[in-house]
Each structure stands twice: as structure tokens, then as C-alpha cells.
């Protein structure tokens, strides 16, 4: 049975235009400012204009309406993005309800709003409203700048980049534009900065972070046993050392549990399974992500589990690799296939 076709949801800016009441005033202006690609810090784009709300009714949110004046159609997400790339956005009209001169939430008496509404009969409403918009444009602009400067996560640097990102990277003890971990973007390292710098990262927390980042089923099994080869000074030699009763170890190896953990991924589809094979991009991304945490002394055994329907018969000349999800027998009689390898972050 054919599945229903998936429809892409509206973008953030499209949703902002269709449902402005779902956003706060500062959040809406910030999204528009970043969407227009501002390059000057603490200065709003000239195409963003603030209009007075000419109504005495109670506002439903901090933003009453947002409209865009463009020389091309902007009905869809693709048309909206194309208009921005072509520079066809002439003006963005934002009508805030939280700060204004007119309206029920305005700073001026209601009599001025009534007189402005009375000019609608002779067709002078837009001209009178434009005069008040000219007076309030600067004050609303300064209000937004003060709002943004008081919130560090909304600030930008002189190049128009996010100024909060270097702060989060400093918390994570990582410089911006790192070259040592190219598989993990700076935004990802900043997002997990708080938990990555913790002195102790529980297995359940690490498992949740892996699921959140990769979007696949992960299971972290701590205290996985391994053979540890004793150093010469740790060996038990009669008459020389390490012969105290209760601390004698026979042999050159002993099993320990605190140095290794197992990361189980799956069941996976064939594409995801191949993505996490050794030396594949997924394995490199996994090693880089685990390197964000204080796990330098830990080693990981990665277990890739291929789901049963994706196990196929080995065929010569097709690029199949024996032992990596391909079998010589009958695939329908095989169970889930697991592939193990060691990973050092």
C-alpha cells in the first residue's frame, strides 16, 4: 500500500506572517532582522517599519499584524525565499500592540485614536496614520534595541553573527571555528555546553543526548568488562612485590569494568547501518560528539544492529562485504545482525 505523500510545513517566516499573534514582539522583530541578513550591530534594517495600531479593542498578543510589501509574489515558502535572495523585499510593516502611540495600549489619550479613526470617512486615515508612524518609528526601534541588548542570547557582533555563540563555546572550553572536531558544528557544541562540561555524565544522560542528536535508537551500557594488561610493577612476583594477602593477582591480565562502555545503535536500516560503519561519516561524527564530554579515559565498543529485513545474501561484484550485514545462507532464517568495533573519542 502506497503511503500518503508528506507535505512540508510552513517555514518560520511564513508562520510569522500568517500567525503573528503566536510570537512575542522582540522575538518577531529579531527573526525578521536575521532573515533580512543584517550586518550592522544594534541597528535595525531600514526595510522594517513599525506602524501604529489604530484600534480601541483589546489586543490578542504583543504583535497585531505583519505584512510584507514586495514586487514579486510571496505566497509560498519558495517564493518568499526567492524574493529575499533577489532583493525584492521593499518593506516589512510590523504593527506592535505592546508599544505604540495610538490604540488601546498607546501612550496618547484615546481621543487621538478616535480622531484618527474619524478621518477614515474622508479617506485621510492612511496619511494621518503615516504621520504618527513617522513619529513613533525611532522610539519603537530604540525599544527593540534595548530589549535585545538586555537579552544576551539575542545580541550580535560587529559582523552580524551570533554574539552568544562564543560565550557558550567558552563554557564548553572550545574556541570558535574549531579545527580539531570538524564533524560537530559550533552550534551543536554550544547547545550541549552545560552538560558536556559536567564532571560526571551518567549513561542515561549520554544516551538521551545521542538519541536527540542523531535521531536514532541508542543504548549506552556502562561498566562494560574488558581485559586489562597489568604493568610490570603491578605483577605479583613472589619475594619481590605485590604479595600482600588479599591483593594478589594471578596472571598478567585482569578484568575491569570502569574503563569501557558499550554503545548499541539500532535496529538500523541499511543506509543508517552503512553510515556508522568504521571510517564512515557516522562513525567520525559519533567519535567527535563523544569527544565533547569529559570521557578521555573511556573507550567505547560500538554495536551496530541491522534490522532483519535489511539482511541480504552476499553477491559477488555488487560491493557487498561479508560480515557487514550480508550472509552466505538464507537471509530469511537469520536474526538481527550485529557488527562490533572499538571507538576512541
C-alpha positions in Angstrom: 0.0 0.0 0.0 1.4 3.4 -1.0 1.9 5.8 1.8 0.5 9.3 1.8 2.7 11.9 0.4 4.5 14.0 3.0 3.8 17.8 2.8 6.4 20.2 4.0 5.3 22.5 6.8 5.4 26.3 6.6 8.7 28.0 7.4 9.2 30.2 10.4 8.9 33.4 8.5 5.8 32.1 6.7 4.3 31.2 10.0 5.2 34.6 11.4 3.3 36.3 8.6 0.3 34.0 8.9 0.1 33.8 12.7 1.9 36.8 14.2 0.0 36.5 17.4 1.9 33.3 18.2 5.2 35.4 18.7 6.4 38.0 21.1 7.3 41.4 19.8 11.0 41.2 20.3 11.1 37.6 19.0 9.2 38.5 15.8 11.5 41.5 15.1 14.6 39.5 15.8 13.5 36.8 13.4 12.8 39.4 10.7 16.1 41.1 11.3 18.1 37.8 11.0 16.1 36.8 7.9 17.0 40.0 6.2 20.7 39.4 6.9 21.6 42.5 9.0 25.3 43.2 9.0 25.4 46.3 11.3 25.1 45.6 15.1 22.4 47.3 17.1 20.8 48.9 14.0 17.6 47.5 12.6 17.2 47.0 8.9 15.7 50.1 7.1 13.1 47.9 5.5 11.4 47.1 8.8 8.8 49.8 9.6 6.6 50.0 12.7 3.0 51.0 12.3 0.6 52.3 15.0 -2.3 50.1 15.9 -5.4 52.2 15.3 -8.0 50.3 17.3 -9.5 50.6 20.8 -10.2 46.9 21.1 -8.1 44.7 23.5 -5.1 43.2 21.6 -4.8 39.5 21.4 -1.0 39.5 21.7 2.1 41.7 21.5 2.0 41.7 17.7 -1.1 42.7 15.9 -0.1 42.1 12.3 2.9 41.7 10.0 2.8 42.4 6.2 5.4 42.4 3.5 5.5 44.7 0.5 7.3 43.0 -2.4 7.4 43.4 -6.1 7.0 39.7 -6.7 4.6 37.0 -5.4 5.4 35.7 -1.9 2.5 33.3 -1.3 4.7 30.2 -0.7 7.9 29.4 1.1 9.9 29.1 -2.1 8.6 32.5 -3.4 9.3 34.1 -0.1 12.9 32.9 0.0 13.4 33.8 -3.7 12.1 37.3 -3.1 14.6 37.8 -0.3 17.5 36.5 -2.4 16.6 38.7 -5.3 16.3 41.8 -3.0 12.6 42.3 -3.9 11.5 42.9 -0.3 10.6 46.6 -0.3 9.2 47.0 3.2 8.1 44.9 6.2 5.2 46.5 8.2 5.1 45.4 11.8 2.2 46.6 13.9 3.0 46.0 17.5 0.5 46.1 20.3 2.9 46.3 23.2 4.3 49.7 22.3 2.5 52.4 20.3 1.3 55.9 20.3 -2.3 55.1 19.3 -4.7 52.4 20.1 -5.9 50.9 23.4 -2.3 50.3 24.5 -0.9 53.5 23.2 0.8 56.3 25.1 -1.5 59.0 23.9 -5.1 59.6 25.1 -7.9 57.7 23.4 -9.2 60.9 22.0 -6.4 61.0 19.5 -7.2 57.5 18.3 -10.9 58.4 17.9 -9.9 61.5 15.8 -7.7 59.4 13.6 -10.5 56.8 13.1 -12.8 59.7 12.2 -10.6 60.6 9.2 -11.5 57.2 7.6 -14.7 58.7 6.3 -12.9 61.2 4.1 -10.1 58.9 3.1 -7.4 60.5 5.1 -6.8 57.6 7.5 -3.6 56.3 5.9 -2.0 59.7 5.6 -2.7 60.6 9.2 -1.6 57.2 10.4 1.6 57.6 8.4 2.3 60.8 10.2 2.1 59.1 13.6 4.1 56.2 12.3 6.9 58.6 11.4 6.9 60.0 15.0 6.9 56.5 16.6 9.4 54.7 14.3 12.5 55.9 16.2 11.1 55.2 19.7 10.0 51.7 18.8 13.3 51.0 17.2 15.1 52.1 20.4 12.7 50.0 22.4 13.7 46.9 20.4 17.4 47.6 20.7 17.1 48.0 24.5 15.1 44.8 24.6 17.8 42.9 22.6 20.8 44.2 24.5 19.2 43.1 27.8 19.0 39.5 26.4 22.4 38.1 25.7 21.0 35.3 23.5 19.7 37.9 21.1 22.8 40.0 20.7 25.1 40.1 17.6 28.7 41.0 17.0 30.1 43.6 14.6 29.9 41.1 11.7 26.2 40.4 12.3 26.9 36.9 13.8 25.5 35.5 16.9 27.4 37.0 19.9 26.1 34.4 22.3 27.7 31.5 20.5 31.3 32.4 21.6 30.1 32.6 25.2 28.6 29.2 25.1 31.7 27.8 23.4 33.8 29.3 26.1 31.7 27.4 28.7 32.4 24.3 26.7 36.1 25.1 26.7 36.2 25.2 23.0 37.3 28.1 20.7 35.1 29.2 17.8 35.7 27.7 14.4 37.4 24.6 15.9 39.6 22.6 13.5 40.0 19.6 15.8 36.4 18.5 15.7 35.1 19.4 12.2 32.3 16.8 12.4 30.5 18.7 15.2 29.3 22.2 14.3 29.8 25.1 16.7 26.1 25.4 17.3 25.9 21.8 18.4 28.8 22.2 20.8 27.2 25.3 22.2 23.8 23.6 22.6 25.3 20.8 24.7 27.8 23.1 26.5 26.3 22.8 30.0 26.1 19.0 30.2 29.4 18.4 28.3 31.3 20.3 31.0 29.8 18.3 33.8 32.2 16.4 36.0 30.0 13.3 35.7 27.9 12.3 32.7 25.5 9.5 33.6 24.9 6.8 31.0 21.2 7.6 30.8 22.0 11.3 30.1 24.6 10.4 27.4 22.0 8.0 25.9 19.4 10.8 25.7 21.9 13.2 24.1 22.8 10.7 21.4 19.2 10.0 20.6 18.5 13.7 20.5 21.5 14.5 18.2 21.4 11.6 15.8 17.6 10.8 15.9 18.2 7.0 16.1 17.7 4.4 18.8 20.8 4.4 21.1 21.6 2.4 24.2 24.6 3.1 26.4 25.7 0.2 28.6 28.2 1.4 31.2 30.8 -0.7 33.1 31.4 -3.0 30.2 34.1 -5.5 31.1 37.4 -5.7 29.4 40.8 -7.4 29.9 43.4 -5.0 31.4 47.0 -5.9 30.9 49.0 -5.3 34.1 52.1 -3.2 34.1 55.4 -4.8 35.2 55.3 -3.0 38.6 51.7 -4.3 39.1 52.5 -8.0 38.6 52.7 -10.4 41.6 56.2 -11.8 42.0 57.0 -13.9 45.0 59.6 -12.4 47.2 59.6 -9.1 45.2 56.3 -7.2 45.4 52.5 -7.2 45.4 52.4 -10.3 47.6 50.1 -8.9 50.3 47.3 -11.3 51.2 44.1 -10.0 49.6 45.8 -8.1 46.7 47.5 -10.9 44.8 46.6 -11.2 41.1 47.5 -14.4 39.2 48.4 -13.9 35.6 49.3 -10.8 33.5 45.7 -9.7 32.9 42.6 -8.9 35.0 39.0 -8.0 34.1 38.0 -4.4 34.9 34.7 -2.5 34.4 35.4 1.2 34.8 37.3 1.9 31.6 34.9 0.9 28.8 31.3 1.3 27.8 29.2 -0.1 25.0 27.1 2.0 22.7 24.4 0.0 21.0 22.8 1.6 17.9 19.7 0.0 16.3 18.0 -1.8 14.9 19.0 0.3 11.9 18.1 0.4 8.3 20.7 -0.5 5.7 21.6 3.2 4.9 22.0 4.1 8.6 24.0 0.9 9.2 26.5 1.7 6.5 26.6 5.3 7.7 28.0 4.2 11.1 30.5 1.6 9.9 34.2 2.2 10.8 35.8 5.2 8.9 32.3 6.2 7.6 31.0 9.8 8.3 28.7 8.5 11.0 31.5 6.9 12.9 33.5 10.0 12.7 30.6 12.1 13.8 29.9 9.8 16.7 33.6 10.0 17.9 33.6 13.8 17.6 30.3 14.0 19.5 31.6 11.8 22.3 34.8 13.9 22.4 32.7 16.9 23.6 32.4 15.2 27.0 35.0 14.5 29.7 35.5 11.0 28.6 39.2 11.0 27.7 39.9 7.9 29.7 36.9 6.0 28.4 36.8 3.7 25.4 33.7 2.6 23.6 32.6 -0.6 22.0 30.1 0.3 19.2 27.5 -2.3 18.4 25.6 -1.7 15.1 22.4 -3.7 14.9 21.0 -4.2 11.4 17.3 -5.0 11.3 16.3 -8.4 10.0 14.5 -7.2 6.7 17.7 -5.5 5.6 19.9 -8.6 5.9 20.6 -9.7 2.3 22.5 -12.5 0.6 26.1 -11.8 -0.4 26.6 -11.3 -4.2 29.9 -11.0 -6.0 30.6 -7.8 -7.9 28.0 -5.8 -6.0 30.3 -4.2 -3.5 29.0 -6.3 -0.6 31.3 -7.0 2.3 31.0 -10.3 4.2 30.4 -9.8 7.9 28.7 -6.4 7.4 25.1 -7.3 7.1 25.5 -9.8 4.2 25.3 -13.6 4.7 26.1 -16.7 2.7 23.0 -18.6 3.7 19.3 -17.7 3.6 18.5 -14.2 4.9 15.0 -15.2 6.0 16.5 -17.6 8.5 18.9 -15.1 10.1 18.1 -12.9 13.1 19.3 -9.4 13.8 22.9 -8.9 12.7 25.4 -7.1 15.0 28.7 -5.5 14.0 31.2 -4.5 16.7 34.2 -2.2 16.6 36.1 -0.1 19.0 35.8 3.7 19.1 38.1 6.1 20.9 36.8 9.7 21.1 
